[in-house]
Amino acid sequence: ERSSSSGAAAKASVAGAQAPQPEEEGGRQMFDKNTLRTNHRDMFMTALATYQLRRSKSASPGEVEEPSANFAGSGLRVYLRKRPLFEKEAQQQGDYDIATILPPSGAIIHNCLFQADLKTPYIQHHKFDFDHVFDERAESTEVYDAA
């Protein structure tokens, strides 16, 4: 399988964050996980931006991650192109970007979650390796030329 490297996901709590709770009248307010993620999108977006900034500062200038050699010579190549978030998704549905592209061959998916208490946020970072990756600004011709 060609998914997350080493099969383990990095887990990071959202820096000292405790999700603000809505006023409760006469008991607990329950939300499903998607509603919680959407309600706290600004907190998660800030945490993801901090993660990406820290990661970019730790990389050496010109440093390039080597592609995985798991399928070398197999004739199978896997390319990933990240599509842009549609305006409708962000405005009407409250969606936000949870993918980081690591050229030339890596991608990280950030899974924004809450502990079982539904108050403590954390993020799992899953890294995947591909033969080549393209960010949301890549033109179709660039993708087809590479493939």
C-alpha positions in Angstrom: 0.0 0.0 0.0 1.2 3.4 -0.9 -0.4 5.5 1.8 0.9 7.2 4.8 4.6 6.8 5.3 5.5 4.4 8.1 1.7 3.8 8.6 1.6 6.2 11.6 0.0 9.5 11.7 1.4 12.5 13.6 -1.0 13.8 16.1 -0.9 17.4 17.4 -3.2 19.1 19.8 -4.3 22.6 18.7 -2.0 24.8 20.8 -3.7 25.0 24.1 -7.0 25.3 22.5 -10.2 24.5 24.3 -13.2 24.9 21.9 -15.5 27.6 23.1 -18.9 26.1 24.1 -22.2 27.6 23.2 -24.5 28.7 26.0 -26.2 25.6 27.3 -29.7 25.8 28.5 -30.8 23.0 30.8 -28.2 20.5 29.7 -25.4 19.6 27.2 -25.4 20.8 23.7 -24.6 18.0 21.3 -23.0 18.4 17.8 -21.9 15.9 15.2 -18.2 16.0 14.3 -18.7 17.8 11.0 -20.7 20.6 12.7 -17.9 21.0 15.3 -15.2 21.2 12.6 -17.3 23.8 10.8 -18.1 25.8 13.9 -14.4 26.0 14.8 -13.0 26.4 11.3 -11.1 29.6 12.2 -9.3 27.9 15.1 -8.3 24.9 12.8 -7.3 27.2 9.9 -5.0 29.1 12.2 -3.5 25.9 13.6 -3.0 24.6 10.0 -1.3 27.8 8.9 1.0 27.6 11.9 1.9 24.0 11.1 2.6 24.8 7.4 4.8 27.8 8.4 6.7 25.8 10.9 7.2 23.0 8.3 8.4 25.5 5.7 10.9 27.1 8.1 12.4 23.7 9.1 13.1 22.6 5.5 16.5 23.6 4.1 16.5 25.9 1.1 16.4 23.7 -2.1 15.6 20.6 -0.1 13.5 18.2 -2.0 11.9 15.0 -0.6 12.8 11.9 -2.6 9.9 10.0 -4.0 9.1 6.6 -2.6 10.8 3.7 -4.4 8.1 1.2 -3.4 6.8 0.8 -7.0 10.0 1.5 -8.9 10.0 -0.2 -12.3 6.4 -1.4 -11.9 5.1 0.8 -14.8 2.5 2.2 -12.4 2.7 5.9 -11.6 0.5 7.9 -9.4 0.1 11.6 -9.8 -1.9 13.9 -7.5 -3.4 17.3 -8.4 -4.9 19.3 -5.6 -8.0 21.1 -6.8 -8.8 24.6 -5.5 -11.5 25.0 -2.9 -14.6 26.4 -4.6 -15.9 29.7 -3.3 -19.3 28.0 -2.7 -17.7 25.4 -0.5 -16.0 28.0 1.7 -18.8 30.4 2.0 -22.0 28.3 2.1 -20.7 25.1 3.6 -17.9 26.5 5.8 -15.2 24.2 4.3 -11.5 24.9 4.6 -8.3 23.6 3.1 -7.0 20.5 4.9 -4.3 19.5 2.4 -0.7 20.5 2.1 1.3 19.8 -1.0 5.0 18.9 -0.6 6.6 19.1 -4.1 7.7 17.1 -5.9 6.1 14.0 -4.5 4.3 14.4 -1.1 1.0 15.5 0.3 -0.2 15.8 3.9 -3.9 15.5 4.8 -4.8 17.3 8.1 -7.6 15.5 9.9 -9.2 18.1 12.2 -10.8 16.3 15.2 -12.1 16.6 18.7 -11.3 14.3 21.7 -14.2 12.2 23.1 -15.2 15.1 25.4 -16.1 17.1 22.2 -14.3 20.1 23.7 -10.6 19.4 23.1 -9.5 19.9 19.5 -6.5 18.2 17.8 -5.2 17.5 14.3 -3.8 14.3 12.8 -1.3 14.8 10.0 -1.2 11.9 7.4 1.6 12.0 4.9 1.2 10.3 1.5 3.9 9.8 -1.2 3.2 9.9 -4.9 5.3 9.9 -8.1 4.5 13.6 -8.5 2.2 16.1 -6.9 0.7 19.4 -8.2 -0.8 22.2 -6.1 -4.1 24.0 -6.9 -2.3 26.5 -9.1 -1.1 23.9 -11.6 -2.4 24.2 -15.1 -3.8 21.1 -16.9 -1.0 21.3 -19.5 1.6 21.1 -16.8 0.0 18.0 -15.3 -0.4 16.3 -18.7 3.2 17.1 -19.8 4.5 15.6 -16.6 2.4 12.4 -17.0 
